[in-house]
Amino acid sequence: MFASPATRETGCGSTVKNVVRAVDDNSVGAPSASSPLIRTSAATAVGLALVVAVWFQRETIGSALTEIRGLSALAVVALLALTVYERWSRGDIIRRLLGEPVGIGRAVTIHDVGTAASKGVPLGGALGTALRWSISRNSGVRPPTFATMLIAYGVAATFATWLLPLFALLLDLTQRPADTTDVLLLGVIGAVLAGSVVFWTVVLRSDRLETWTVGRTRKVWEMLARRVPALDGQDPAAGVADVRRDLRQAGRRPWGLLARTLLAQACGAMILLVALRALGVGSELGVTEFFRVFFLAHLAGTFAPTPGGVGVVEAGTTGALMAAGVETTTALAAVIIYRFLTYVVPIVFGALLYLWWRVRSVRTASATLNDHGTSFDTAIPDIPCPSHQGVRHH
């Protein structure tokens, strides 16, 4: 039923890209808008509301920026160290999932270029995935390995997104009695986590589902091959079995991946906590209460229709901190620092990494072309032209 290894190598890249192009480290398993039109409309509405809010709160924002200028050098160093560690830790997850061909530098490039596209461009998840695939393919990564990485990391990020609020809420409940809202939140989070476990268990164990997916993929590919003759003779469906096998292998030992993802996700909370402490917030906001407030606000931000939850995360986190007793200007100043380091910096850094990768790719291609003379296909050697052929001399 499956194709030969050679066919798998050459044929499943397009299918992998089409099947998982909408998957990134913040979207797998998370709810999304029912259509691009609805999501775009919601993002536009949130953007307009954000502009209006910034205008009316310009004095508060100015005061918050003044507070930020008063940060100590030690606080700045600590914030930068946490930011660097967060970028490194996420790249290290990618490196471990992709394996031998990819080093830590290239892994960080793969992750942050995709992050820059998905966070900086409306509906940029597909673009981010395509860019990650281009860089991975250039590094010698096989399509099934890339698809496995994308899905495994996405699933781990989704579990971390729901587990961290669960841990924070349980920790907070050790110091106070639970109310109706707490019970409701615990029920919702528990139901989502249990449902996700059941879903992926069924998907990875079902031979019937694999057979159905392979069959449907081949039918679609045959229809495309009738219109595009170059696609004929390839069998992208063969990659489905490879991806399923690799995911099942990763699923047998998920704890290392999950722990690294939890730690990377928690870096954002630590950045905000350090910013708050550096701005003078003390005992009025306990550590357990902070984590509960942060992760619940962060969880709500995953439903935002804007890229990276811009506007929604800022307003939600600032409001939650204010409700916890933090002064308005200080709460806003800390959130500005947090979002700058976890939202703006990754976009800028990812864009710079993409430009660096493109420049290196062009230089490598030029060097290869020079090494092979004037041949456009480096796999075809130059064929010397006999002296009697060419321009006829009279």
TAZIRA-V123546 format. One record per helix or strand. SS is the DSSP state (a for helix, b for strand). FROM is the first residue (numbers start at 1). TO is the last residue. If there is no record, write none. Layout:
SS:FROM:TO
SS:FROM:TO
This chain:
a:5:11
a:13:20
a:36:56
a:58:69
a:73:98
a:104:120
a:125:138
a:143:173
a:180:205
a:207:227
a:229:231
a:238:252
a:255:278
a:287:301
a:307:309
a:312:323
a:328:371
